[in-house]
Amino acid sequence: MLRLSLEALQIVDAIDRRGSFSSAGKELHKVPSTISYTVAKLEDDLGVQVFQRNGPKVVLTAAGQELLKEGRYLLKAAQDLEHRVRRVASGWETELAIGLDSVFSALALTGDIAAFYAVAQQTRLRLVQETLSGTWEALLERRVDLLVGAAGDGPPGGGYIAQPLGMLDFVFAVAPTHALAAIDRPLTRGDLQHHRAVVVADSARQLAPRTVGLLLGQDALTVPSMQVKFDYQVLGLGFGFLPGPCARAAIARGLLLEKAVEEPKPAETFYLAWRVGEDGAALRWWMARMREPELFARLTQYMPGTSPLPAA
C-alpha cells in the first residue's frame, strides 16, 4: 500500500515555504483542518515526525527535510507529466501562465488579453508578477509558461530560450526634501552610506537572490514591488535608482530630483523567455504577440509611478 501521496507532498512543500499550516492552507485553498489532518495522517503512516511544532510556526525535522528534498522531484515529475498529457490531448493548453517582472504593470497587457480571449479555446489565463531572479525561477520551476520583461541574463543551465525585448536606463533620484538633495556635486559611496536605500526584494525562492545598488552594511528598506519603491522614494523614505521612464515623469512633476552619482547603474536588458520544447497553441499565440515591435514601448508606458500617492 502506497503511504505517500502527491497531495501530501504538495501540502508539506507549501507549509515549508510559507512557515505555517494556515498560510499553506491559504495558498492551496484548503481549510486548516484539512492541512492538519493530512500532515497527521502522513506522520502516522510513515511512523516519523515530519514537522517540529512551535506554536503557529513549524519547521521540518531532519526526516521531514529528507522527505521534502526527494518529494519535490516527484512533484515536478508529476507536473511535467500532467502538462504533456494535456497538450497531447488538445492543441490548446487548459491554462497558460504569463510571468511579468514587477517593474512593469500588468495593465500594459490589457489589449493583448482581450485579443487572446477573442480567439482562445477554453484556455484559462493566469498572470504572475515576480521580481529579478524570481522571474527566471518561476519559468524554470514551471510556475509560468512565458516570461515578459525578465530582467537581466537568465541563470546558467539552459532549458529555455530568451530574446531581448529592450533596454531600460536607470536614474538616481531622491525627494526634494531628502538630505541628499542639498549636496551640489556627484554623490559618493560615502555620501550614500549614511542614508537609507529603498530596494525591491528579489522574489526568488531557490535561486540566489540579486541585490541591486546596495552597499555593504547599507541601511535598507526592502519593499515588495517597484511601485512601492517609487512611492516611498517620492515620500522621502529613502533613495535609489529608478527606471528612467517613471523617474523622469516624476522629476518633471517636481516629485523627485535626479542626482549625479560617482557609480551610476548601467542600463539593463529585459527579455522574453520560454522553455525549450513547449509548443501549445496558446503559448504560440502569446509568443507571436509579444514579439510585436511596439511591445516594449507599451510596457514602459505603464510602469509604476502613475498611481496616486498616500499622504506623508
C-alpha positions as CSV (number, residue, x, y, z in Angstrom):
1,M,0.0,0.0,0.0
2,L,1.4,3.4,-1.0
3,R,1.6,5.6,2.0
4,L,2.8,8.8,0.3
5,S,0.5,10.8,-1.9
6,L,1.3,13.8,-4.2
7,E,-1.3,15.8,-2.3
8,A,0.6,15.2,1.0
9,L,3.9,16.2,-0.6
10,Q,2.3,19.3,-2.0
11,I,1.0,20.3,1.4
12,V,4.4,19.6,3.1
13,D,6.1,21.8,0.4
14,A,3.6,24.6,1.0
15,I,4.0,24.5,4.8
16,D,7.8,24.6,4.5
17,R,7.7,27.6,2.1
18,R,5.0,29.5,4.0
19,G,6.1,28.7,7.5
20,S,2.7,27.7,9.0
21,F,-0.3,25.4,8.4
22,S,-2.7,28.4,8.0
23,S,-0.5,30.1,5.3
24,A,-0.2,26.8,3.4
25,G,-3.9,26.4,3.5
26,K,-4.5,29.9,2.0
27,E,-2.0,29.1,-0.8
28,L,-3.6,25.7,-1.6
29,H,-7.2,26.9,-0.9
30,K,-7.7,24.3,1.8
31,V,-9.2,24.8,5.3
32,P,-6.7,24.4,8.1
33,S,-8.3,21.3,9.4
34,T,-7.6,19.5,6.1
35,I,-3.9,20.6,6.2
36,S,-3.6,19.4,9.8
37,Y,-5.3,16.1,9.1
38,T,-3.2,15.3,6.1
39,V,0.1,16.0,7.9
40,A,-1.0,14.0,11.0
41,K,-2.0,11.0,8.7
42,L,1.3,11.2,6.8
43,E,3.3,11.2,10.0
44,D,1.2,8.3,11.3
45,D,1.5,6.3,8.1
46,L,5.3,6.8,7.9
47,G,5.9,6.5,11.6
48,V,8.1,9.6,11.7
49,Q,7.6,13.2,12.8
50,V,7.7,15.5,9.7
51,F,7.3,18.8,11.5
52,Q,8.6,20.3,14.7
53,R,5.8,22.4,16.1
54,N,6.4,25.7,17.9
55,G,3.0,27.4,18.3
56,P,1.7,28.5,14.9
57,K,5.2,28.2,13.4
58,V,6.5,24.9,12.2
59,V,9.9,23.7,10.9
60,L,10.8,20.4,9.2
61,T,12.6,17.7,11.2
62,A,15.6,16.0,9.7
63,A,13.3,13.3,8.4
64,G,10.9,15.9,7.0
65,Q,13.8,17.7,5.2
66,E,14.8,14.4,3.5
67,L,11.2,13.7,2.6
68,L,10.7,17.1,1.0
69,K,14.1,17.1,-0.7
70,E,13.2,14.0,-2.7
71,G,9.5,14.8,-2.7
72,R,10.0,17.9,-4.7
73,Y,11.5,15.9,-7.6
74,L,8.3,13.8,-7.6
75,L,6.1,16.8,-7.6
76,K,8.0,18.3,-10.6
77,A,7.9,15.0,-12.4
78,A,4.1,14.7,-11.9
79,Q,3.6,18.3,-13.0
80,D,5.6,17.7,-16.2
81,L,3.6,14.6,-16.9
82,E,0.3,16.5,-16.4
83,H,1.4,19.2,-18.8
84,R,2.5,16.7,-21.5
85,V,-0.8,14.8,-21.3
86,R,-2.9,17.9,-21.5
87,R,-1.0,19.2,-24.5
88,V,-1.2,15.9,-26.4
89,A,-5.0,15.7,-25.9
90,S,-5.6,19.3,-27.2
91,G,-3.7,21.8,-29.2
92,W,-4.8,24.5,-26.7
93,E,-3.5,24.4,-23.2
94,T,-6.0,24.2,-20.4
95,E,-4.1,27.0,-18.6
96,L,-1.3,29.4,-19.6
97,A,0.6,31.4,-17.0
98,I,2.5,34.6,-18.0
99,G,5.2,36.0,-15.7
100,L,5.8,39.7,-15.7
101,D,8.6,41.5,-13.9
102,S,7.2,43.8,-11.2
103,V,9.0,46.7,-12.8
104,F,6.1,46.7,-15.3
105,S,2.4,47.0,-14.8
106,A,0.0,44.2,-15.9
107,L,-2.2,47.0,-17.3
108,A,0.2,47.1,-20.3
109,L,-1.2,43.7,-21.4
110,T,-4.9,44.5,-21.2
111,G,-5.3,44.8,-25.0
112,D,-3.4,41.6,-25.6
113,I,-5.6,39.8,-23.0
114,A,-8.8,41.0,-24.7
115,A,-7.4,39.9,-28.1
116,F,-6.4,36.5,-26.7
117,Y,-9.9,35.8,-25.2
118,A,-11.4,36.5,-28.7
119,V,-9.5,33.5,-30.2
120,A,-8.6,31.2,-27.2
121,Q,-10.3,27.9,-27.0
122,Q,-11.1,27.3,-23.3
123,T,-7.6,28.3,-22.1
124,R,-7.5,29.8,-18.7
125,L,-5.1,32.7,-18.4
126,R,-3.0,33.4,-15.2
127,L,-0.8,36.5,-14.7
128,V,2.1,36.2,-12.2
129,Q,4.4,39.1,-11.1
130,E,7.8,38.3,-9.8
131,T,11.0,40.3,-9.3
132,L,14.6,40.0,-10.5
133,S,15.8,36.3,-10.3
134,G,12.3,35.3,-9.2
135,T,11.0,35.8,-12.8
136,W,13.5,33.3,-14.2
137,E,13.0,30.8,-11.3
138,A,9.2,30.9,-12.0
139,L,9.9,29.8,-15.6
140,L,12.3,27.1,-14.7
141,E,10.0,25.7,-12.0
142,R,7.0,25.8,-14.3
143,R,5.0,28.3,-12.3
144,V,4.8,30.3,-15.5
145,D,5.0,29.3,-19.2
146,L,6.2,32.6,-20.7
147,L,8.2,35.5,-19.3
148,V,7.6,39.0,-20.4
149,G,10.2,41.6,-19.4
150,A,12.5,39.4,-17.4
151,A,15.4,41.4,-16.0
152,G,19.0,40.6,-16.9
153,D,20.5,37.5,-18.2
154,G,18.9,34.2,-17.3
155,P,20.5,31.6,-15.0
156,P,23.0,29.1,-16.3
157,G,22.0,25.6,-17.2
158,G,19.8,26.2,-20.2
159,G,16.3,24.7,-20.7
160,Y,14.9,27.9,-22.0
161,I,15.1,30.4,-24.9
162,A,15.4,34.1,-24.4
163,Q,15.0,37.0,-26.8
164,P,15.8,40.6,-25.8
165,L,12.8,43.0,-25.8
166,G,14.5,46.2,-25.0
167,M,16.7,48.1,-22.5
168,L,16.0,50.5,-19.6
169,D,18.3,53.1,-18.2
170,F,18.2,53.9,-14.5
171,V,18.1,57.3,-12.8
172,F,19.3,58.0,-9.2
173,A,16.6,60.0,-7.6
174,V,15.6,61.4,-4.2
175,A,12.7,63.5,-3.0
176,P,13.3,67.3,-2.9
177,T,13.1,67.1,0.9
178,H,15.7,64.4,1.3
179,A,19.1,65.3,2.8
180,L,21.0,64.1,-0.3
181,A,19.1,66.7,-2.4
182,A,21.1,69.5,-0.9
183,I,24.5,68.1,-1.9
184,D,25.7,70.0,-5.0
185,R,28.1,67.5,-6.5
186,P,28.2,63.9,-7.7
187,L,27.3,61.7,-4.7
188,T,30.0,59.3,-3.5
189,R,29.7,55.9,-1.8
190,G,30.5,57.8,1.5
191,D,27.5,60.1,1.0
192,L,25.2,57.2,0.4
193,Q,26.5,55.1,3.2
194,H,24.9,57.4,5.8
195,H,21.4,57.2,4.3
196,R,18.7,54.6,3.8
197,A,18.3,52.8,0.4
198,V,14.9,51.6,-0.8
199,V,15.3,48.3,-2.5
200,V,12.9,45.8,-4.1
201,A,13.1,42.3,-2.7
202,D,14.1,39.5,-5.1
203,S,11.2,37.0,-5.2
204,A,13.4,34.0,-5.9
205,R,12.8,31.1,-3.6
206,Q,15.6,28.7,-4.7
207,L,17.9,30.7,-6.9
208,A,20.4,33.1,-5.4
209,P,18.6,36.4,-5.0
210,R,20.0,39.5,-6.7
211,T,20.9,42.7,-4.7
212,V,20.9,45.8,-6.8
213,G,22.6,49.1,-5.8
214,L,23.1,48.2,-2.1
215,L,26.4,49.0,-0.4
216,L,27.9,46.7,2.2
217,G,26.3,47.5,5.6
218,Q,23.9,49.9,4.0
219,D,20.6,50.6,5.9
220,A,17.9,49.4,3.6
221,L,14.1,49.5,3.4
222,T,13.1,46.4,1.5
223,V,9.7,46.5,-0.3
224,P,7.7,44.0,-2.4
225,S,7.5,45.9,-5.7
226,M,8.8,48.7,-7.9
227,Q,5.5,50.6,-7.4
228,V,6.1,50.7,-3.6
229,K,9.8,51.6,-4.1
230,F,8.8,54.5,-6.3
231,D,6.1,55.7,-3.8
232,Y,8.4,55.5,-0.8
233,Q,11.2,57.4,-2.6
234,V,8.7,60.2,-3.5
235,L,7.7,60.3,0.1
236,G,11.4,60.8,1.2
237,L,11.8,57.5,3.0
238,G,15.0,56.6,1.2
239,F,17.0,56.8,-2.1
240,G,17.7,54.6,-5.0
241,F,17.8,54.1,-8.7
242,L,14.5,54.0,-10.6
243,P,13.8,53.0,-14.2
244,G,14.3,56.1,-16.4
245,P,10.7,56.4,-17.8
246,C,9.0,56.6,-14.4
247,A,11.8,58.6,-12.7
248,R,11.8,61.3,-15.4
249,A,8.0,61.6,-15.3
250,A,8.2,62.2,-11.5
251,I,11.1,64.6,-11.9
252,A,9.1,66.6,-14.5
253,R,6.2,66.9,-11.9
254,G,8.6,68.0,-9.2
255,L,8.1,64.9,-7.1
256,L,11.8,63.8,-7.4
257,L,15.2,65.2,-8.1
258,E,17.8,63.5,-10.3
259,K,21.2,63.4,-8.6
260,A,24.5,62.6,-10.3
261,V,26.4,59.7,-8.6
262,E,30.0,58.6,-9.0
263,E,28.8,55.0,-9.6
264,P,25.8,55.1,-11.9
265,K,23.7,51.9,-12.6
266,P,24.2,50.6,-16.1
267,A,21.2,50.1,-18.4
268,E,19.7,46.6,-18.2
269,T,18.2,44.4,-20.9
270,F,14.8,42.8,-20.4
271,Y,13.8,39.5,-22.1
272,L,11.0,37.5,-23.5
273,A,11.6,33.8,-22.5
274,W,10.0,30.4,-22.7
275,R,11.1,26.8,-22.0
276,V,12.6,24.6,-24.7
277,G,10.2,22.1,-26.3
278,E,6.9,23.9,-25.4
279,D,4.5,24.2,-28.3
280,G,0.9,24.8,-27.2
281,A,-1.4,26.9,-29.3
282,A,-1.9,29.5,-26.6
283,L,1.8,29.8,-26.0
284,R,2.5,30.2,-29.7
285,W,-0.2,33.0,-29.8
286,W,1.4,34.9,-26.9
287,M,4.9,34.5,-28.3
288,A,3.9,36.0,-31.6
289,R,2.0,38.8,-29.8
290,M,4.9,39.6,-27.5
291,R,7.3,39.9,-30.4
292,E,5.4,42.8,-31.9
293,P,7.8,45.8,-32.3
294,E,5.9,48.3,-30.1
295,L,5.6,45.9,-27.1
296,F,8.5,47.3,-25.1
297,A,7.5,50.9,-25.6
298,R,4.0,49.9,-24.4
299,L,5.4,48.2,-21.3
300,T,7.4,51.4,-20.4
301,Q,4.2,53.5,-20.7
302,Y,2.5,51.5,-17.9
303,M,5.4,51.5,-15.4
304,P,4.9,52.1,-11.7
305,G,4.7,55.8,-10.8
306,T,1.3,56.7,-12.2
307,S,-0.9,55.8,-9.2
308,P,-1.9,58.4,-6.6
309,L,0.4,58.7,-3.6
310,P,-0.7,58.5,0.0
311,A,-0.3,61.5,2.3
312,A,3.1,61.7,4.0
